[in-house]
Amino acid sequence: MSHSEGRTSLADYRGALTTRAARWPAVASVLARLPIAMIGISALLYVQRETGSFAAAGLVSAGSLVGVSVGAVIQGRLIDRFGPTRPLLIVSALLALSMTALVAAIESHAPTTVLVAFAAATGLSEPMVGSASRALWTRLLPPGGARNAAFSYEAISMEVFFILGPGVAGLLVLAPWAGTGLVLGVAVQFTGAVLFALSPAVRAWGPAESSSGSLLGALASPGMRTLALAALGFGVVIGFVEVAVPASATEAGAPSFGGLLLSAWSLSSVAFGVAYSLRPWPRRMGQRLPALLGGFGALVALLAWPSSLWGLALMMLLAGALITPQSTAHSSAIELVAPSGTAAEAFGWVLTAVTLGLAAGQSVSGYVVEHAGPSAAFLTASVAGLVLALLVWLLRGTVRAPASAPAAPSLVGAR
């Protein structure tokens, strides 16, 4: 069994996180990634408060996610080609400009199409520190348990951010100005991205020694395409829930409770994610990807059952248990299926697939919520997840190393 499909230990986590060269970029990446969930939910709640429409808010949020999905791949290729510093500094400046334009459009009550366009520009310019941070570990650590632990840390830390982000967004939307959460989130992300880009380990990262000769880049690998499909299904299910849960809270007369509910399912995700990384199952990655997605879809169906917000919170805790295991599996699978020289781009494609799924899920969920209610949206999410899991299961044989296995360089003296 390859390292990318094996288990990790607590000692591996300690070894990865005490790597000397990783300290500055690790702290900076926390700042850059902390507002990721906060920005999307803040934009959704901001637009909903200004327009009074969950459908319009869902479209604007989806536009932002489409921008993120395109930007993830473009930035990934640029990072592989030039190293992360210049691309991240440029997009950070563009992020500040596009966010300013989006806020101005929301405040002036511009048409929904204009809001969607500016939201897409904002998403396009979000710095892809997550993909750069994940790829950096392949340069700092050799293949094995410590590197796998680092990937698990990336996924687990993201879930911590998803715990904090929606809750903070739900509280800040009640501030005197509803755009407070959006502006604060972008400011923190901008600061973290600049600090990450200027860290010594990142500045020492030059262009990839080799890259895929195909125009498809990382997607030239059949296994990479299967991984992207699994990530798409993951995003679709979450996208449905991210609209249906705030709608449930609003329907119950407690709109600020929506963000807290979204945080609830990340609580179980973090706890179960750590335990799962110590003994992942199924052991083979080709089976693990569809099994986790199918289980997630089945658990989300339970969200349609409760008749109170407290009951919904309990079901969210149960359904959230499989979020981090999926994120960790996606990150680990890249080591197995990505072509040589495409580390950042490969992770960019995973982010693209997830965000496209989020955009699709949020757009359709907004329509379903307004016409059939939140319970129908939860059930639709479940069906979509199960169908996509079946497709990934049928393609499970493609999840294997490409003909030319990637050889990741490491930084000498990093420890």
C-alpha positions in Angstrom: 0.0 0.0 0.0 1.3 3.5 -0.9 1.9 6.1 1.8 -0.8 8.2 0.3 -3.4 5.5 1.2 -2.0 4.6 4.6 -2.6 5.7 8.1 -0.9 8.3 10.2 0.1 8.6 13.9 0.1 11.4 16.5 3.9 11.4 16.3 3.6 12.2 12.5 1.4 15.2 13.3 4.1 16.4 15.8 6.9 15.9 13.3 5.1 17.8 10.5 4.0 20.8 12.7 7.5 21.2 14.3 9.3 21.5 10.9 11.3 24.7 11.3 10.8 26.0 7.7 7.0 25.6 7.9 6.4 27.8 11.0 6.1 31.2 9.2 4.0 29.9 6.2 1.9 27.8 8.5 0.9 30.7 10.7 0.4 33.0 7.7 -1.8 30.4 6.0 -4.0 30.2 9.0 -4.8 33.9 8.6 -5.3 33.6 4.9 -7.6 30.6 5.2 -9.4 31.5 8.4 -12.1 33.7 6.6 -12.7 31.3 3.7 -16.1 30.1 5.1 -16.8 33.5 6.7 -16.5 35.4 3.4 -19.0 33.3 1.5 -21.6 33.2 4.2 -21.1 36.9 5.0 -21.8 37.7 1.3 -24.8 35.5 1.2 -26.3 37.0 4.4 -25.3 40.6 3.4 -27.1 40.3 0.1 -30.1 38.6 1.6 -30.5 41.3 4.2 -30.3 44.1 1.5 -32.5 42.4 -1.1 -34.8 40.2 1.1 -34.3 37.3 -1.3 -32.6 34.0 -0.6 -32.7 33.2 -4.4 -30.7 36.4 -5.2 -28.3 35.8 -2.3 -27.8 32.2 -3.5 -27.0 33.4 -7.0 -24.5 36.0 -5.8 -22.8 33.5 -3.5 -22.7 31.0 -6.4 -21.1 33.7 -8.7 -18.4 34.1 -6.1 -17.8 30.4 -6.0 -17.6 30.1 -9.8 -14.9 32.8 -9.7 -13.0 30.9 -7.0 -13.2 27.7 -9.1 -11.7 29.4 -12.1 -9.1 31.2 -10.1 -8.0 28.1 -8.3 -6.8 26.4 -11.5 -5.3 29.6 -13.1 -3.4 30.4 -9.9 -2.4 26.8 -9.5 -0.8 26.7 -12.9 0.9 30.1 -12.3 2.3 28.9 -8.9 3.6 25.7 -10.5 5.3 27.8 -13.3 6.6 30.8 -11.4 6.4 29.9 -7.7 3.8 31.3 -5.3 5.1 34.7 -4.3 4.4 36.9 -7.4 1.0 35.3 -8.2 -0.3 35.6 -4.6 0.8 39.2 -4.2 -0.9 40.2 -7.5 -4.2 38.5 -6.8 -4.2 39.9 -3.2 -4.2 43.4 -4.6 -6.9 42.5 -7.1 -9.0 41.0 -4.2 -9.0 44.3 -2.4 -10.2 46.2 -5.5 -12.9 43.7 -6.5 -14.3 43.5 -2.9 -14.6 47.2 -2.9 -16.5 47.2 -6.1 -18.9 44.4 -4.8 -19.7 46.3 -1.6 -20.4 49.5 -3.6 -22.8 47.5 -5.9 -24.6 45.9 -2.9 -25.0 49.3 -1.2 -26.3 50.9 -4.3 -28.9 48.1 -4.8 -27.5 47.3 -8.3 -29.3 44.6 -10.3 -28.6 41.0 -9.4 -26.6 40.4 -12.6 -24.2 43.2 -11.6 -23.9 41.7 -8.1 -23.1 38.3 -9.5 -20.5 39.7 -11.9 -18.6 41.6 -9.1 -19.0 38.5 -6.8 -17.4 36.4 -9.5 -14.5 38.9 -9.8 -14.0 38.8 -6.0 -13.9 35.0 -6.1 -11.5 34.9 -9.0 -9.1 37.1 -7.1 -9.2 35.2 -3.8 -5.6 34.1 -3.1 -5.2 30.3 -3.4 -3.1 30.0 -0.3 -4.7 26.6 0.5 -3.4 25.0 -2.7 0.0 26.6 -2.2 0.2 25.6 1.4 -0.8 22.0 0.6 1.8 21.8 -2.2 4.5 23.4 0.1 4.4 20.3 2.4 5.6 18.2 -0.5 8.7 20.4 -0.6 9.3 20.4 3.1 8.6 16.7 4.0 9.5 13.4 2.3 6.8 11.0 1.4 5.4 9.1 4.4 3.5 9.5 7.6 4.6 13.1 8.4 3.5 14.3 5.0 0.2 12.5 5.3 -0.3 14.1 8.7 0.4 17.5 7.2 -2.3 16.9 4.6 -4.7 15.8 7.4 -3.7 19.0 9.4 -4.7 21.1 6.3 -8.1 19.4 6.1 -8.7 19.5 9.9 -7.7 23.1 10.2 -10.0 24.0 7.4 -12.9 22.5 9.4 -11.9 24.6 12.4 -12.2 27.6 10.1 -15.6 26.3 9.0 -16.6 26.1 12.6 -15.6 29.7 13.3 -16.5 31.3 9.9 -20.3 30.8 9.7 -20.9 31.5 13.3 -18.9 34.8 13.1 -20.6 35.7 9.9 -24.0 35.1 11.4 -23.2 37.4 14.3 -21.6 40.1 12.2 -24.6 40.4 9.9 -26.5 41.8 12.9 -23.9 44.6 13.3 -25.1 48.1 12.4 -23.7 47.6 8.9 -24.5 44.2 7.4 -21.3 44.2 5.2 -19.0 44.1 8.3 -18.3 40.4 8.0 -17.4 40.5 4.3 -15.0 43.4 4.7 -13.4 42.0 7.8 -13.0 38.6 6.2 -11.3 40.0 3.1 -9.0 42.1 5.2 -7.8 39.1 7.2 -7.4 37.0 4.1 -5.4 39.7 2.3 -3.0 40.0 5.3 -2.4 36.3 5.6 -1.9 35.8 1.9 0.8 38.6 1.7 2.6 37.2 4.8 2.5 33.7 3.3 3.9 34.9 0.0 6.8 36.7 1.6 7.8 33.9 4.0 11.4 32.5 3.3 10.2 28.9 2.5 7.7 30.2 -0.1 10.1 32.7 -1.6 12.6 29.9 -2.1 10.0 27.9 -4.1 10.9 28.2 -7.7 9.2 26.9 -10.8 8.4 23.1 -11.0 11.1 21.0 -12.5 8.7 19.3 -14.8 5.1 19.6 -15.8 2.4 17.8 -17.7 2.7 18.3 -21.5 -1.1 18.2 -21.9 -3.3 21.2 -22.2 -5.4 19.5 -19.6 -2.6 19.8 -17.1 -3.3 17.8 -14.0 -6.6 16.6 -15.5 -4.7 14.6 -18.1 -4.7 11.8 -15.4 -7.9 9.7 -15.4 -7.6 9.3 -11.6 -7.4 13.1 -11.2 -10.7 13.4 -13.1 -12.3 10.8 -10.9 -11.0 12.7 -7.8 -12.5 15.9 -9.2 -15.9 14.2 -9.6 -15.8 13.1 -6.0 -14.9 16.7 -4.9 -17.7 18.0 -7.1 -20.2 15.8 -5.3 -18.8 16.9 -1.9 -19.4 20.5 -2.9 -22.9 19.9 -4.2 -24.1 18.4 -1.0 -22.6 21.2 1.1 -23.9 23.9 -1.2 -27.5 22.7 -0.7 -27.1 22.6 3.0 -25.5 26.0 3.3 -28.6 27.6 1.9 -31.2 25.3 3.4 -29.9 25.7 7.0 -30.1 29.5 7.1 -33.5 29.2 5.5 -34.6 26.8 8.2 -33.4 29.2 10.9 -35.2 32.1 9.2 -38.4 30.1 8.9 -38.2 29.4 12.6 -37.8 33.1 13.4 -34.1 32.9 14.4 -32.1 34.1 11.4 -28.9 34.6 13.3 -29.0 30.9 14.4 -28.3 29.8 10.8 -24.6 30.5 10.9 -24.3 28.8 14.3 -26.0 25.7 12.9 -23.6 25.5 10.0 -20.8 25.7 12.5 -22.3 22.8 14.5 -21.7 20.1 11.8 -18.0 21.1 11.7 -17.6 20.3 15.4 -18.1 16.6 14.8 -16.2 16.8 11.6 -13.0 17.9 13.4 -13.2 15.3 16.1 -14.0 12.4 13.8 -11.5 13.6 11.2 -8.6 13.2 13.6 -9.7 9.7 14.6 -10.4 8.7 11.0 -6.9 9.8 9.8 -5.4 7.3 12.3 -7.2 4.4 10.8 -8.8 5.3 7.5 -11.4 3.0 5.9 -11.8 1.7 3.2 -8.0 1.3 2.9 -7.9 1.6 -0.9 -8.4 5.2 -2.1 -10.5 4.1 -5.1 -13.1 2.7 -2.7 -12.7 5.3 0.0 -13.7 8.3 -2.2 -17.2 6.9 -3.2 -17.8 5.3 0.2 -17.3 8.6 2.0 -19.4 10.6 -0.5 -22.2 8.1 -0.4 -22.2 8.0 3.4 -22.3 11.8 3.5 -25.3 12.0 1.1 -27.2 9.4 3.2 -26.6 11.3 6.5 -27.7 14.6 5.0 -31.1 13.1 4.3 -31.6 13.0 8.1 -31.6 16.8 8.2 -35.1 16.8 6.7 -36.5 15.0 9.7 -36.3 17.4 12.7 -39.1 19.8 13.4 -37.1 22.1 15.6 -33.8 23.9 15.3 -32.3 22.0 18.3 -33.2 18.7 16.5 -31.6 20.1 13.3 -28.4 20.9 15.3 -28.2 17.3 16.5 -28.6 16.0 13.0 -26.0 18.4 11.8 -23.5 17.0 14.3 -24.1 13.5 12.9 -24.0 14.5 9.2 -20.8 16.6 9.7 -18.8 13.6 10.9 -17.8 12.8 7.2 -16.7 16.2 6.1 -13.1 16.2 7.2 -12.5 12.6 6.2 -13.5 13.6 2.7 -11.3 16.7 2.6 -8.4 14.6 3.9 -9.0 11.9 1.3 -9.1 14.4 -1.5 -5.8 15.9 -0.4 -4.1 12.5 0.0 -5.4 11.2 -3.3 -3.6 14.0 -5.1 -0.3 12.4 -4.1 -1.5 9.2 -5.8 -3.1 10.5 -9.1 -1.6 13.9 -10.0 1.0 14.0 -12.9 4.5 15.2 -12.1 5.0 18.9 -11.7 1.3 19.8 -11.2 1.0 19.8 -7.4 -0.5 23.3 -7.0 -2.7 23.0 -10.1 -4.0 19.5 -9.0 -5.1 20.9 -5.7 -6.6 23.9 -7.6 -8.7 21.4 -9.6 -10.0 19.9 -6.4 -10.9 23.3 -5.1 -12.5 24.1 -8.4 -14.6 21.0 -8.3 -15.7 21.7 -4.8 -16.5 25.3 -5.5 -18.4 24.5 -8.7 -20.4 21.9 -6.6 -21.0 24.6 -4.0 -22.2 27.0 -6.7 -24.5 24.5 -8.2 -25.9 23.3 -4.9 -26.5 26.8 -3.6 -28.2 28.0 -6.8 -30.6 25.0 -7.0 -31.1 25.0 -3.2 -32.2 28.6 -3.2 -34.9 27.7 -5.8 -36.0 24.6 -4.0 -36.2 26.4 -0.6 -38.4 29.2 -2.0 -40.7 26.7 -3.8 -40.8 23.6 -1.6 -39.0 24.5 1.7 -35.8 23.5 3.4 -36.7 19.9 3.9 -37.0 19.3 0.2 -33.6 20.9 -0.3 -32.0 18.5 2.2 -33.5 15.5 0.5 -32.5 16.8 -3.0 -28.9 17.2 -1.6 -28.9 13.6 -0.4 -30.1 12.2 -3.8 -27.4 14.3 -5.6 -24.7 13.0 -3.3 -25.7 9.4 -3.7 -25.9 9.6 -7.5 -22.5 11.2 -7.8 -21.0 8.6 -5.3 -22.3 5.9 -7.6 -20.5 7.4 -10.6 -17.2 7.7 -8.6 -17.6 4.0 -7.6 -17.9 3.0 -11.2 -14.7 4.9 -11.9 -12.8 3.6 -8.9 -10.3 1.6 -11.0 -8.8 4.9 -12.4 -7.7 6.0 -8.9 -4.0 4.9 -9.2 -0.7 6.5 -9.9 -0.2 7.9 -13.5 2.4 6.3 -15.7 5.0 8.9 -14.6 4.9 9.2 -10.8 5.4 12.6 -9.4 8.7 13.2 -7.7 8.4 16.1 -5.2 11.6 18.0 -4.3 12.3 18.7 -0.6 14.1 21.6 1.0 17.4 20.7 2.5 17.8 21.6 6.2 14.1 22.3 6.6 13.9 20.5 9.9 
